[in-house]
Amino acid sequence: MSRNHVFDSNGPDMRLRGTAQQLFEKYLQLGRDATGVGDRVMAESYFQHAEHYFRILNAMNQQQQQHQHRRHQQAMAEAEAGDGSGEQPEVNGHANGHALEPGQEGEAPPEAREQA
Protein backbone atom coordinates (compact mmCIF):
# COMPACT_ATOMS: atom_id res chain seq x y z
CA MET A 1 0.00 0.00 0.00
CA SER A 2 1.43 3.38 -0.93
CA ARG A 3 1.39 6.59 1.05
CA ASN A 4 -0.95 8.05 -1.58
CA HIS A 5 -3.60 5.35 -1.15
CA VAL A 6 -7.00 6.99 -0.68
CA PHE A 7 -9.29 5.62 2.03
CA ASP A 8 -13.06 5.99 2.36
CA SER A 9 -13.73 6.35 6.07
CA ASN A 10 -17.13 6.02 7.69
CA GLY A 11 -16.59 8.09 10.79
CA PRO A 12 -18.93 8.28 13.75
CA ASP A 13 -21.13 10.94 12.18
CA MET A 14 -19.78 11.58 8.68
CA ARG A 15 -18.00 10.03 5.74
CA LEU A 16 -14.45 11.19 4.99
CA ARG A 17 -12.11 10.45 2.12
CA GLY A 18 -8.33 10.94 1.98
CA THR A 19 -4.91 9.45 2.59
CA ALA A 20 -4.09 7.88 5.94
CA GLN A 21 -2.15 11.03 6.90
CA GLN A 22 -5.05 13.32 5.96
CA LEU A 23 -7.61 11.20 7.80
CA PHE A 24 -5.40 10.97 10.89
CA GLU A 25 -5.06 14.75 11.02
CA LYS A 26 -8.76 15.33 10.32
CA TYR A 27 -9.97 12.94 13.05
CA LEU A 28 -7.44 14.38 15.47
CA GLN A 29 -8.77 17.89 14.80
CA LEU A 30 -12.38 16.74 15.09
CA GLY A 31 -11.51 15.10 18.44
CA ARG A 32 -9.95 18.33 19.69
CA ASP A 33 -12.96 20.32 18.54
CA ALA A 34 -15.37 17.92 20.28
CA THR A 35 -13.28 18.15 23.44
CA GLY A 36 -13.43 21.94 23.22
CA VAL A 37 -17.25 21.96 23.21
CA GLY A 38 -17.44 19.38 26.02
CA ASP A 39 -18.58 16.32 24.02
CA ARG A 40 -16.27 13.73 25.54
CA VAL A 41 -18.02 10.72 23.98
CA MET A 42 -17.76 12.08 20.44
CA ALA A 43 -14.19 13.24 21.11
CA GLU A 44 -13.21 9.72 22.19
CA SER A 45 -14.79 8.27 19.06
CA TYR A 46 -12.85 10.69 16.84
CA PHE A 47 -9.62 9.96 18.71
CA GLN A 48 -10.15 6.21 18.21
CA HIS A 49 -10.56 6.78 14.48
CA ALA A 50 -7.41 8.93 14.50
CA GLU A 51 -5.53 6.14 16.27
CA HIS A 52 -6.64 3.67 13.60
CA TYR A 53 -5.11 5.80 10.84
CA PHE A 54 -2.04 6.45 13.00
CA ARG A 55 -1.49 2.69 13.16
CA ILE A 56 -1.88 2.44 9.39
CA LEU A 57 0.75 5.18 8.96
CA ASN A 58 3.14 3.34 11.29
CA ALA A 59 2.63 0.08 9.37
CA MET A 60 3.33 1.88 6.09
CA ASN A 61 6.49 3.46 7.50
CA GLN A 62 7.71 0.13 8.86
CA GLN A 63 7.05 -1.58 5.53
CA GLN A 64 8.94 1.17 3.68
CA GLN A 65 11.93 0.89 6.05
CA GLN A 66 12.05 -2.89 5.61
CA HIS A 67 11.90 -2.47 1.84
CA GLN A 68 14.77 0.05 1.91
CA HIS A 69 16.79 -2.22 4.19
CA ARG A 70 16.32 -5.17 1.81
CA ARG A 71 17.32 -3.01 -1.18
CA HIS A 72 20.44 -1.85 0.68
CA GLN A 73 21.40 -5.42 1.60
CA GLN A 74 20.83 -6.56 -1.97
CA ALA A 75 23.00 -3.74 -3.34
CA MET A 76 25.77 -4.61 -0.87
CA ALA A 77 25.60 -8.29 -1.84
CA GLU A 78 25.77 -7.42 -5.53
CA ALA A 79 28.76 -5.14 -4.94
CA GLU A 80 30.61 -7.88 -3.06
CA ALA A 81 29.81 -10.44 -5.73
CA GLY A 82 31.02 -8.14 -8.52
CA ASP A 83 34.53 -9.64 -8.87
CA GLY A 84 34.09 -12.70 -6.70
CA SER A 85 36.64 -11.70 -4.07
CA GLY A 86 34.91 -8.69 -2.57
CA GLU A 87 38.19 -6.75 -2.84
CA GLN A 88 39.20 -4.09 -5.29
CA PRO A 89 42.15 -4.88 -7.55
CA GLU A 90 45.50 -3.17 -7.05
CA VAL A 91 45.75 0.02 -9.05
CA ASN A 92 48.78 2.34 -9.12
CA GLY A 93 50.32 0.83 -6.00
CA HIS A 94 47.07 0.98 -4.07
CA ALA A 95 45.16 -2.11 -3.01
CA ASN A 96 41.59 -1.81 -1.74
CA GLY A 97 42.00 1.94 -1.62
CA HIS A 98 45.08 1.82 0.62
CA ALA A 99 48.67 2.49 -0.36
CA LEU A 100 50.87 -0.57 -0.24
CA GLU A 101 53.63 -0.54 2.35
CA PRO A 102 57.21 -0.79 1.09
CA GLY A 103 58.12 -4.41 0.57
CA GLN A 104 54.52 -5.50 -0.04
CA GLU A 105 53.77 -7.42 -3.16
CA GLY A 106 53.29 -5.19 -6.16
CA GLU A 107 55.70 -2.42 -5.17
CA ALA A 108 59.44 -2.38 -4.67
CA PRO A 109 60.93 -0.84 -1.52
CA PRO A 110 62.07 2.81 -1.88
CA GLU A 111 65.77 1.81 -1.98
CA ALA A 112 65.25 -0.48 -4.94
CA ARG A 113 63.26 2.18 -6.81
CA GLU A 114 66.01 4.77 -6.32
CA GLN A 115 68.70 2.41 -7.68
CA ALA A 116 66.72 1.51 -10.77
Backbone as ProteinMPNN parsed JSONL, in Angstrom:
{"seq_chain_A": "MSRNHVFDSNGPDMRLRGTAQQLFEKYLQLGRDATGVGDRVMAESYFQHAEHYFRILNAMNQQQQQHQHRRHQQAMAEAEAGDGSGEQPEVNGHANGHALEPGQEGEAPPEAREQA", "coords_chain_A": {"N_chain_A": [[0.854, -1.173, 0.0], [0.595, 2.182, -0.838], [1.76, 5.455, 0.193], [0.07, 7.274, -0.884], [-2.36, 6.128, -1.094], [-5.861, 6.221, -1.182], [-8.364, 6.407, 1.225], [-11.712, 5.492, 2.092], [-13.531, 6.599, 4.65], [-15.807, 5.764, 7.123], [-16.784, 7.63, 9.426], [-17.788, 8.409, 12.856], [-19.964, 10.154, 12.602], [-19.958, 11.089, 10.039], [-18.873, 10.81, 6.608], [-15.627, 10.442, 5.404], [-12.935, 11.091, 3.148], [-9.667, 10.37, 2.059], [-6.022, 10.348, 2.259], [-4.155, 8.208, 4.515], [-2.654, 9.838, 6.216], [-3.979, 12.318, 5.948], [-6.538, 11.652, 6.908], [-5.934, 10.88, 9.524], [-5.028, 13.344, 10.602], [-7.369, 14.861, 10.264], [-9.325, 13.499, 11.858], [-8.07, 13.769, 14.307], [-8.189, 16.548, 14.66], [-10.982, 16.888, 14.674], [-11.547, 15.483, 17.024], [-10.273, 17.124, 18.908], [-11.791, 19.433, 18.586], [-14.324, 18.493, 19.428], [-13.733, 17.943, 22.059], [-13.258, 20.512, 22.931], [-15.844, 21.631, 22.943], [-16.99, 20.189, 24.883], [-17.987, 17.607, 24.415], [-17.339, 14.692, 25.316], [-17.73, 11.989, 24.664], [-18.082, 11.897, 21.846], [-15.63, 13.018, 21.183], [-13.859, 11.022, 22.079], [-14.546, 8.978, 20.317], [-13.748, 10.106, 17.843], [-10.996, 10.325, 18.379], [-10.332, 7.619, 18.565], [-10.736, 6.812, 15.935], [-8.734, 8.38, 14.758], [-6.499, 7.17, 15.913], [-6.603, 4.679, 14.65], [-5.906, 5.328, 11.981], [-3.414, 6.348, 12.505], [-2.051, 4.046, 13.247], [-2.1, 2.701, 10.824], [-0.452, 4.422, 9.331], [1.976, 4.035, 10.72], [2.418, 1.31, 10.146], [2.769, 1.469, 7.382], [5.112, 3.035, 7.271], [6.928, 1.323, 8.555], [6.922, -0.834, 6.783], [8.017, 0.424, 4.527], [10.593, 1.064, 5.493], [11.618, -1.522, 5.889], [11.634, -2.416, 3.276], [13.503, -0.644, 2.128], [15.738, -1.398, 3.598], [16.092, -4.054, 2.734], [16.655, -3.542, 0.015], [19.065, -2.155, 0.296], [20.701, -4.15, 1.452], [20.685, -5.986, -0.633], [21.969, -4.513, -2.647], [24.493, -4.243, -1.478], [25.286, -6.939, -1.396], [25.39, -7.501, -4.12], [27.453, -5.79, -4.869], [29.608, -6.907, -3.503], [29.746, -9.352, -4.766], [30.6, -8.699, -7.239], [33.325, -9.008, -8.321], [33.935, -11.399, -7.347], [35.813, -11.725, -5.267], [35.366, -9.714, -3.481], [37.14, -7.75, -2.992], [38.881, -4.838, -4.082], [40.829, -4.527, -7.061], [44.443, -4.148, -7.281], [45.632, -0.963, -7.989], [47.781, 1.311, -9.406], [49.71, 1.009, -7.309], [48.081, 0.916, -5.12], [46.018, -0.942, -3.064], [42.788, -2.046, -2.544], [42.066, 0.552, -1.995], [44.016, 1.493, -0.317], [47.336, 2.573, 0.216], [50.108, 0.59, -0.681], [52.443, -0.852, 1.562], [55.996, -0.341, 1.759], [57.839, -3.0, 0.394], [55.699, -4.702, 0.234], [53.85, -6.941, -1.787], [53.814, -6.154, -5.205], [54.946, -3.665, -5.183], [58.081, -2.193, -5.187], [60.596, -1.761, -2.602], [61.54, 1.544, -1.371], [64.373, 1.917, -1.594], [65.152, 0.201, -3.655], [63.771, 1.262, -5.781], [65.025, 3.717, -6.11], [67.553, 2.975, -6.973], [67.124, 1.895, -9.414]], "CA_chain_A": [[0.0, 0.0, 0.0], [1.429, 3.381, -0.927], [1.389, 6.587, 1.046], [-0.953, 8.052, -1.576], [-3.6, 5.349, -1.154], [-7.005, 6.991, -0.677], [-9.294, 5.62, 2.03], [-13.064, 5.986, 2.364], [-13.729, 6.349, 6.065], [-17.13, 6.023, 7.687], [-16.589, 8.091, 10.789], [-18.93, 8.276, 13.754], [-21.131, 10.942, 12.182], [-19.778, 11.584, 8.676], [-18.0, 10.03, 5.741], [-14.45, 11.194, 4.989], [-12.108, 10.455, 2.125], [-8.333, 10.944, 1.984], [-4.909, 9.452, 2.594], [-4.088, 7.885, 5.942], [-2.149, 11.032, 6.899], [-5.048, 13.317, 5.958], [-7.607, 11.202, 7.803], [-5.405, 10.973, 10.891], [-5.056, 14.746, 11.017], [-8.763, 15.328, 10.315], [-9.97, 12.94, 13.049], [-7.439, 14.377, 15.472], [-8.766, 17.89, 14.8], [-12.383, 16.737, 15.09], [-11.512, 15.1, 18.438], [-9.947, 18.332, 19.693], [-12.962, 20.32, 18.537], [-15.368, 17.923, 20.285], [-13.282, 18.153, 23.442], [-13.434, 21.937, 23.218], [-17.25, 21.956, 23.215], [-17.438, 19.384, 26.017], [-18.578, 16.322, 24.021], [-16.271, 13.726, 25.545], [-18.02, 10.724, 23.984], [-17.76, 12.084, 20.436], [-14.191, 13.237, 21.112], [-13.213, 9.717, 22.192], [-14.792, 8.274, 19.06], [-12.847, 10.691, 16.842], [-9.623, 9.96, 18.714], [-10.152, 6.21, 18.214], [-10.561, 6.783, 14.477], [-7.406, 8.935, 14.499], [-5.53, 6.139, 16.274], [-6.637, 3.667, 13.597], [-5.109, 5.8, 10.84], [-2.042, 6.453, 12.996], [-1.488, 2.694, 13.158], [-1.884, 2.439, 9.392], [0.751, 5.178, 8.96], [3.139, 3.337, 11.286], [2.63, 0.083, 9.374], [3.332, 1.876, 6.087], [6.494, 3.462, 7.504], [7.713, 0.132, 8.861], [7.051, -1.579, 5.533], [8.942, 1.171, 3.682], [11.934, 0.894, 6.05], [12.052, -2.886, 5.607], [11.904, -2.469, 1.836], [14.765, 0.054, 1.911], [16.793, -2.219, 4.192], [16.317, -5.174, 1.812], [17.319, -3.013, -1.179], [20.442, -1.852, 0.68], [21.404, -5.419, 1.604], [20.834, -6.56, -1.965], [22.998, -3.738, -3.335], [25.772, -4.608, -0.874], [25.602, -8.294, -1.837], [25.765, -7.42, -5.528], [28.759, -5.142, -4.942], [30.607, -7.879, -3.058], [29.814, -10.44, -5.729], [31.024, -8.137, -8.521], [34.526, -9.638, -8.868], [34.089, -12.698, -6.701], [36.64, -11.698, -4.066], [34.912, -8.689, -2.568], [38.192, -6.75, -2.841], [39.2, -4.093, -5.286], [42.15, -4.882, -7.549], [45.504, -3.174, -7.051], [45.747, 0.025, -9.05], [48.781, 2.342, -9.119], [50.325, 0.834, -6.002], [47.066, 0.98, -4.067], [45.16, -2.114, -3.009], [41.593, -1.815, -1.736], [41.998, 1.945, -1.617], [45.08, 1.818, 0.625], [48.675, 2.493, -0.358], [50.875, -0.567, -0.244], [53.627, -0.543, 2.353], [57.215, -0.79, 1.088], [58.119, -4.412, 0.572], [54.518, -5.505, -0.037], [53.766, -7.424, -3.164], [53.293, -5.189, -6.159], [55.703, -2.421, -5.167], [59.437, -2.382, -4.673], [60.928, -0.839, -1.517], [62.066, 2.807, -1.882], [65.769, 1.812, -1.978], [65.246, -0.482, -4.941], [63.262, 2.178, -6.813], [66.013, 4.769, -6.32], [68.697, 2.412, -7.684], [66.719, 1.512, -10.77]], "C_chain_A": [[0.898, 1.233, 0.0], [0.905, 4.478, -0.012], [0.263, 7.406, 0.416], [-2.267, 7.298, -1.717], [-4.731, 6.151, -0.505], [-7.975, 6.033, 0.021], [-10.655, 6.303, 2.048], [-13.363, 5.611, 3.805], [-15.15, 6.708, 6.474], [-16.947, 6.357, 9.157], [-17.838, 7.965, 11.611], [-20.159, 9.065, 13.295], [-21.005, 11.492, 10.764], [-18.871, 10.652, 7.91], [-16.866, 10.933, 5.274], [-13.666, 10.382, 3.965], [-10.75, 11.158, 2.113], [-7.268, 9.906, 2.259], [-4.93, 9.19, 4.096], [-3.624, 9.099, 6.742], [-3.245, 12.084, 7.024], [-6.162, 12.927, 6.926], [-7.163, 11.25, 9.258], [-5.512, 12.405, 11.401], [-6.482, 15.266, 11.168], [-9.464, 14.8, 11.576], [-9.358, 13.514, 14.329], [-8.023, 15.77, 15.726], [-10.224, 17.821, 15.244], [-12.463, 16.348, 16.568], [-11.204, 16.288, 19.333], [-11.135, 19.284, 19.732], [-14.07, 19.813, 19.455], [-15.006, 18.08, 21.756], [-13.53, 19.598, 23.855], [-14.87, 22.326, 23.537], [-17.837, 21.061, 24.3], [-18.066, 18.055, 25.66], [-17.502, 15.233, 24.11], [-16.49, 12.412, 24.808], [-17.655, 10.825, 22.506], [-16.258, 12.29, 20.256], [-13.454, 11.896, 21.162], [-13.393, 8.909, 20.91], [-13.874, 8.792, 17.952], [-11.39, 10.289, 17.103], [-9.338, 8.484, 18.404], [-9.968, 6.052, 16.697], [-9.17, 7.317, 14.101], [-6.334, 7.892, 14.802], [-5.465, 5.042, 15.217], [-5.753, 4.09, 12.423], [-3.652, 6.035, 11.239], [-1.345, 5.101, 12.897], [-1.223, 2.309, 11.709], [-0.63, 3.165, 8.917], [2.013, 4.494, 9.484], [3.451, 2.059, 10.52], [3.233, 0.399, 8.008], [4.792, 2.273, 6.231], [7.402, 2.263, 7.767], [7.946, -0.689, 7.599], [8.06, -0.896, 4.605], [10.382, 1.005, 4.175], [12.477, -0.51, 5.766], [12.417, -3.032, 4.13], [13.242, -1.799, 1.524], [15.935, -0.758, 2.448], [17.123, -3.396, 3.273], [17.04, -4.704, 0.553], [18.783, -2.707, -0.879], [21.261, -3.135, 0.803], [21.663, -6.064, 0.247], [21.94, -5.837, -2.742], [24.382, -4.091, -2.785], [26.207, -5.996, -1.338], [26.038, -8.29, -3.297], [27.139, -6.78, -5.685], [29.863, -6.108, -4.528], [30.794, -8.99, -4.074], [30.339, -9.974, -7.082], [32.244, -8.797, -9.111], [34.816, -10.967, -8.18], [34.881, -12.654, -5.415], [36.147, -10.698, -3.039], [35.944, -7.614, -2.349], [38.426, -6.059, -4.167], [40.584, -4.499, -5.759], [43.163, -3.781, -7.229], [45.596, -2.259, -8.256], [46.749, 1.07, -8.606], [49.357, 2.238, -7.71], [49.358, 0.947, -4.843], [46.196, -0.263, -4.162], [44.006, -1.813, -2.08], [41.539, -0.381, -1.218], [43.085, 2.386, -0.663], [46.429, 1.671, -0.073], [49.377, 1.266, 0.19], [52.089, -0.101, 0.535], [54.849, -1.0, 1.568], [57.473, -2.254, 1.403], [56.908, -5.294, 0.356], [54.523, -5.887, -1.499], [53.194, -6.333, -4.058], [54.072, -3.898, -6.167], [57.064, -2.684, -4.537], [59.695, -1.415, -3.533], [61.58, 0.42, -2.085], [63.521, 2.71, -2.329], [65.908, 1.207, -3.365], [64.767, 0.424, -6.061], [64.312, 3.25, -7.131], [67.194, 4.239, -7.131], [68.336, 2.11, -9.137], [66.789, 2.616, -11.756]], "O_chain_A": [[1.859, 1.304, 0.766], [-0.223, 4.432, 0.481], [-0.423, 8.152, 1.114], [-3.187, 7.772, -2.383], [-4.57, 6.691, 0.589], [-8.349, 4.994, -0.523], [-10.748, 7.53, 2.023], [-13.438, 4.428, 4.138], [-15.631, 7.809, 6.206], [-16.954, 5.476, 10.017], [-18.853, 7.466, 11.125], [-21.287, 8.665, 13.584], [-21.849, 12.276, 10.329], [-18.185, 9.811, 8.49], [-17.102, 12.047, 4.808], [-13.733, 9.153, 3.931], [-10.682, 12.387, 2.152], [-7.567, 8.73, 2.466], [-5.633, 9.864, 4.849], [-4.144, 9.362, 7.827], [-3.42, 12.677, 8.089], [-6.668, 13.766, 7.671], [-7.945, 11.625, 10.132], [-6.023, 12.649, 12.495], [-6.773, 16.024, 12.092], [-10.122, 15.564, 12.282], [-10.06, 13.718, 15.319], [-8.316, 16.128, 16.867], [-10.655, 18.604, 16.091], [-13.343, 16.823, 17.286], [-11.806, 16.442, 20.396], [-11.448, 19.866, 20.771], [-14.687, 20.596, 20.176], [-15.874, 18.32, 22.595], [-13.954, 19.875, 24.977], [-15.099, 23.25, 24.317], [-19.025, 21.15, 24.611], [-18.642, 17.413, 26.538], [-16.848, 14.901, 23.122], [-15.526, 11.784, 24.371], [-16.991, 9.938, 21.97], [-15.675, 11.797, 19.291], [-12.533, 11.662, 20.379], [-12.466, 8.227, 20.474], [-13.29, 8.003, 17.208], [-10.65, 9.957, 16.177], [-8.219, 8.139, 18.021], [-9.147, 5.256, 16.242], [-8.51, 6.763, 13.222], [-5.374, 7.743, 14.045], [-4.385, 4.531, 14.922], [-4.947, 3.3, 11.932], [-2.755, 5.933, 10.401], [-0.18, 5.025, 12.505], [-0.222, 1.658, 11.412], [0.173, 2.592, 8.18], [3.006, 4.388, 8.765], [4.617, 1.755, 10.27], [4.109, -0.323, 7.531], [5.623, 1.892, 5.406], [8.52, 2.203, 7.254], [9.051, -1.184, 7.374], [8.868, -1.57, 3.967], [11.293, 0.826, 3.368], [13.654, -0.67, 5.442], [13.396, -3.696, 3.786], [14.03, -2.328, 0.74], [17.0, -0.805, 1.831], [18.294, -3.703, 3.054], [17.941, -5.388, 0.068], [19.652, -2.971, -1.71], [22.388, -3.202, 0.313], [22.735, -6.62, 0.01], [22.75, -6.476, -3.413], [25.337, -4.222, -3.55], [27.382, -6.202, -1.642], [26.966, -9.009, -3.665], [27.912, -7.19, -6.552], [30.934, -6.125, -5.135], [31.898, -9.515, -4.221], [30.505, -10.792, -7.987], [32.234, -9.13, -10.296], [35.854, -11.58, -8.427], [34.644, -13.48, -4.533], [36.467, -10.812, -1.856], [35.694, -6.659, -1.614], [38.198, -6.628, -5.234], [41.445, -4.792, -4.929], [42.796, -2.64, -6.947], [45.634, -2.715, -9.399], [46.59, 1.662, -7.538], [49.48, 3.238, -7.004], [49.783, 1.063, -3.694], [45.694, -0.592, -5.236], [44.216, -1.373, -0.95], [41.024, -0.129, -0.129], [43.09, 3.539, -0.232], [46.63, 0.748, -0.862], [49.258, 0.942, 1.371], [52.693, 0.921, 0.21], [54.757, -1.948, 0.788], [57.338, -2.687, 2.548], [57.047, -6.515, 0.297], [55.135, -5.22, -2.333], [52.214, -5.675, -3.708], [53.888, -3.088, -7.075], [57.169, -3.318, -3.487], [59.082, -0.349, -3.487], [62.126, 0.371, -3.187], [63.897, 3.332, -3.322], [66.719, 1.676, -4.163], [65.294, 0.367, -7.172], [64.469, 3.644, -8.287], [67.782, 4.991, -7.907], [69.22, 2.083, -9.994], [66.474, 2.417, -12.929]]}, "name": "protein", "num_of_chains": 1, "seq": "MSRNHVFDSNGPDMRLRGTAQQLFEKYLQLGRDATGVGDRVMAESYFQHAEHYFRILNAMNQQQQQHQHRRHQQAMAEAEAGDGSGEQPEVNGHANGHALEPGQEGEAPPEAREQA"}
